[in-house]
Amino acid sequence: MKASNTDRAYGWVARFFHWTVAVLILAAIAVGLYADNLPEGGDAQMQAIFAAYSLHKTLGMAALVLVAARLLWTLGQPKPGPLHPERWLETLGAEAVHWALWIGMVVMPLSGWLLHSAAPGGFARILWPFGQRLPFVPEDVALSERFGVFHELGWWLLAGLILLHVLGALKHAVIDRDGTMHRMASDPALAPEPTAPASGILPHLLAAVAGLGLWVGIALVPALVSTSIPADAPAVQQPAASVPATASGAGWAVDQGKLEIEAVQAGNPVAGQFGQWQADISYDPDSRTGQVRVEVDIASLTLGAVSDAAKGPDFLDAAAHPTAVFEAEILPPAAEGQPHVAQGRLTVAGQAVEAALPFELVIEGDVAQAQGRMQLDRRDFGIGASYADEGTVGFAVAVGFELSARRQ
């Protein structure tokens, strides 16, 4: 068998690419569905989820590399001509499906890599030595969600295209019995001669436009217009730079700010934020003392790809404990140049723990800028009790804030 294609059949190189990529894509789909349906629970269950998604991503990257090589090979090869040019609608439809499959073989693993790159943290690593993230792709929750929508819709489209491709092959083999399968699946010498030369550029162009239109209409447009959560949901998830915080009470009102959280999952940091919180602040610049009470809407948490799990019953349990509260006295700096400390009690998931939050404070006129960060241990709050191994979920959790407040 020749390496190159002929006008009757595909050579062994094209066949190798065709069947290897097909196996990788079908395996990636199967592993992805398996991972989606794995039960969440303790360490063993989470490790199984990590392993399954890592395999899914690695299969996708292997397929992407082979598809790129296949594309380069195909550009320099002849393509067997149509066997039934008189069936122009069928021929055009088959060509459109082929173009859509080509597009899908590229954009599906690429969109998965973009999703992996944009998601904060390092959920389920790609098992290869070439780096985890694409350059120039920021870690952004909203962006990763859009890539996720595209990837979710795209797999349905790709599965449908594969089904059409298989049904078309079966039609040629069972109904037409025209020997089409010999072109890719058996002895090339048995492949029939094309009844007409390859068609001109216009049919290929129309088919390419139709194939591209499928991906734009079914996957791209819904991903572009999608939002993080429904309009009637109680929490609003936005990029950290634009998260509004509200405040009431005597003293100081928060104009804007953000409340962030960072945990470690499978050895990788995962950063997120709470989209809804409010702070009651009273502070006397002369004595440099005051009080603060912060209420946090747990359901507004975004934490990369594990947002739902973090808010679930194994961790923060937003359904049973929808609000976290920090009540503290603001203590003056121990010495000049040292930070203030908010010393009090932090209640999370129904457990109250003594906590100290050091923070820097700068006041100019009636405007105060503050930022601080504290380290917590999730075990103190009974969070993730079934995850006793730090290799799955780390014990340490960092909580930080930045805000601008105005004197009332």
N, C-alpha and C positions, 0 to 999 in steps of 0.2 A: 504494500500500500504506500502510495506517495505521501510525502509530507504536505505538499501543496494541494489546493483545491483544483478541480477541473470544472468544465461546464456541465458535467453529469453528477459529480459527487464531491463530498468534502474529504480532504486529506486527514491523516491521522493526527496532525497537530490541532486542527479545528475540532475534531472529534474529542480529543483529550480535554480541550478547554470546555466544550459543550457539556460533556457528562460530568466532569469534575465540578464545574460551577453549579450544575444542577443539584448534585449531591450536597454541596456545601450550603446552598440556599435552602433546600428542603430541610436539611439538618438544623440550620439556624432557626427556621420557622418552628420546627418541632420542639427544639430546646427552649425557645422563647415562650411558647404556649405552656410547656411543662413548668418553667420558672414562674410564670404568671399565676399558676394554680397551686403552687406549693404552699402548704399551711405555714403561717407565722407562729412562732412560739419562743422556745428557749434557744440556747446557744446552737444546738445541733440543727434546729430548723433554719436559723438564720445563716449558718455556715453553708447549708445546702442551697439556700437561695443565692448567696454570694457566688458559690461555685457554678450554679446553673447559668446565672447571668454573665459571669466571666466567660464561660464556654460559648454562650450565645454571641457575645460581642467578638470573641476571637474568631469564631466561624465566619461572622460577617466581614471582619477585616481580611481574612484569608480569601473570601470570595471577591472582595473589592480589588485586591492585588491581582488575582487571576483574571478578573474581568478587564482590568486595564491592559494586561498583557494580551488578552484575547482581542481587544479592540485594536491594538497596534498591529497584531498579526492580520486581522480581517481587512484592515485598510489596504493592504497590499495584495489581497487575494481575489481571484474571480469568484463569483457567486453563481451556482447552478441556476439556469433559467427556468421560468415557469413551465409546468407540464400542461396546464389548462388555461392558456391566455384568453380563450374565449369567455371564460367565467370571470369577467373583469371585476365584478363586485366581490366575489369570493377571494380573488387574488389580492384585491385592494385591502379587504378585511384582514387577510392573513398577514399581509405586509405591515398593516397598522399594529397588529398584535405583536409582531416581531420587534417593531420599533419601540413599542411600549415596554416590552420585556427588556430590551437593551437599556432603556432609560431607568427602569426599575432596578436592574442589576447594579446600576451605578448609584442612584440616589438613595436606595434603601440602606445599604451599609454606610454610605456617607452621612445620611441623616442620623443614623445611630451614633456615629462618631461625633457628629456635631452635638447631639443630645448629651453624650458622655462628657464632651468638653465643656459645655455650658453649665451643666449641673454642678452646684457647689458641692465640694467634697469629692471623694473618689470612690463612689459606690461601684463595686464589682469591677475590678481592674481587667483591662485587656491583657491577655497572656501572650505578650510579645515584648521584644526589647527596644522598640522604636518610639517609645514615649506614649503618654496617655492622652494628651490634649493637642488639638489642632492650634497652631499659632493664630493670634489675632482674634480668637473667640473668647469673649469675656465670660467669667462665671456669673451667670445672671439667671435667677429663678424664672422670670417671665419668659426669657428667651428659650430656656431649656424646655419649658412647658409647650411652647409653640413647636419646637422640634419634636417633642413627644407626641403632639397631636398629629403632625405630619407622618411620623413613623408608625403610629397606631393605624391611621387611615390607609397609609401606603401598603401595609402588609396585607390588608384585605384586598386592595387592588392587585397587588402582585400575585396573591393566591388565586384570584379570579383569572388573571392573565395566564398563569401556569395551567389552570384547568382548561381554558380555551385552547391553549397550545396542545395539551394532551388529547383533548377531544378532536382537534383537527387532525392530529397524527393518526388517531384511531379511525377517523373517517377515511383517510387515504388508504389505511391498511385493510379495513374490514369492508367498507362499502365500495370505494373506488378501485381498490386492488391495483393501484397504478405503479407500485414499486417505489413510492416516495421515501419510504423508510430505509431503503437501501442506501440512500444518499448519506445518511448519518449513522445508521445502526448495523450495517452488515457489509458484505463484499461490494466495493464500489463498481466492480465489473457487472453486477446485476442491476445497477441503477439504470433507469430508462434515459434515453436521449431526450433533451428538452424539445418540445414541439415548436418553440419559437425562441428567438434570441432574447436576452435580457431586455426588459422594457426601458424606455428613456427615463430622463430625470424627473419628469412631472409626476408620474405615479408614485415614485419613491418620495418625492417632496410632500405630496398629499398624505401619504401614509405616515410620514414622520410627523407632520403637523397634527394628524389625528391622534397618534400615539402620545405626543407631548400634551395635547389637549386633555387627554384622560387624566394625566398626572396633575395638571394645573387645576382642572375642575374638581377632581375628587379628593385630592390630598393637599395641594398647595394653598388654594383659596380658603378652604376651611381652617387651615392652620394659621393663615395670616389674620383672619377675622376672629379667631378664637380668643377668649379671655381666660384668665386664670381660674376664676370660679364664677358661678351664676350671679346675676345681678341681685337676686334676692337673698344671697347668702349673708350670714351675719357678720363675716369678717371680710375685709378688703385686703388683698395681697398686692403690693406694689413694690417697685425697686426701692432699696433702702434709702436712696437719696431723696425720695419724695414721700416717705412715710410720714403722715401727720400724727402728732401726739397732742392730745388736748389736756388741759388742766383747769382746775377750779380751786377755790378756797382763797384764804387770805395770803397776802405776801407776793408770790410770784406766779405768773401764768406762762406755761410753756408755749412758745410760738411754733417751734418745730423741733423734731428730734427723731432718734431711732433707738430701738432696743434690740440688741443682737445677742445671739447665742452661738456657741461653738462646742461641738462634741467630737468624739473620735469613734469612727466606725470602721471595723476591719483594719485598724492601723492607720486610717486616713482621716484627716480633719474634715468635718462637715459643718459649714457655717450657714446660719439662717437668721431670721428675725421675726419679731412679733409685730404684726401690722396694726393692732389696736391696743392702746394702753392709755391710762390717764394718771396724772400725778397731782397731788395736793401738796404744795410746798410753802412752808413758812420759814423765812431766814432773815436774821438781823445782821447786816454787814458790820455793825459796830462790835457786837459781842462775838460775831462769827459763829453763831449757834442757830439752831432751828429744828424743825421737824419736817418729815416727809412721809407721805403715804402713796404708794404706787399700786394700782390695780392693773393686772394684765389679762387680756382675753386669750386664753390658751388656744382656742380654736383658730385664732388668727396667725398661728405659727406657720412659717414656711421653712423647711429644712431640707432643701434639695430633693433628692429622689425618695427620701424616707419621711416626708412630712406626715403622711397618714399614719405610718407606724409610730412616729414620735408622739402623736396625739391620741394613739390608741390605748386600750386598757392595760397593756404591758408597761407603758411608760407614763406619760403625763395624764392620760385618762381624761380628756377634755369633756367627755359626756358626764362623768360623775363629779369632776372638779373643774368647772369651766373657768375659774378665776384663780390666779396666783396673786398674793398680796405681800408687799414689803412695807413694814412700818418701822420707822427708825428715828432716832435722835441724831441731828447733825452736830458733830463734835468739831471744835476748832482744831487747826493743825497743831501737832505736838510741838513743832518748832517752825521757825520761819523757813519757807521753802518746802515744807512738808505738805502732803495733801490733807484735805478734810477727810473725815470718816463718817459715814452714815452707819450707826450701830443700832441693830434692832433684830427683828424677827422676820424671817421669810417663810411664808406658807405656800407650799406647792404640793399638789396631789393630796391635800388634806393633812399634810405633815408640817408642823412649825419647827423651824430650826434657827438658832442664833446665827446671825450673819453680819459681816462687816464689809462695807463697800467703800474703799478709798476712792477719792475723786479729786480732780483738779478743778479749780473754780477761778474764773476771771470775771470781774465786774467792771463795766465801763458805763458810767451814768446809770441809766435805768435798765440796762441790758446785761444779763449774766450768761456766760458760756461755761458749760460744765461737761466733763467727760470722766468716766471711771470704768473699772472692770474688777470683777471678783471671781474667785475660783470656788466652785462647789463640788461636792461629791454626791452623785446621784443616789448612792446607797443610803445616805442620811435621810432621804425622803421616801425610801422604799421604792424608788423608781427602777424599773428593770430588774426586779429581784431575781427573776429566772435567768438572767444573763450574768452569771458569776464569773465569766471569763472575759478579761479585758481585750482579748484578741478579737472578740465580736463587737462589743460595745464598751468603750472606755468608761472608767469610773469618774474621771474628772470632767467637769462641764464649766465652761467659762461664760459669764454673762457680762455684757458691756453696754454702755449707753453713751450717747452724745445728745446734748440738747442746748437750745437757746431759750431763755426765759426773760420775761419783762416784768418789772416791778409794777404792782397794781396800786 
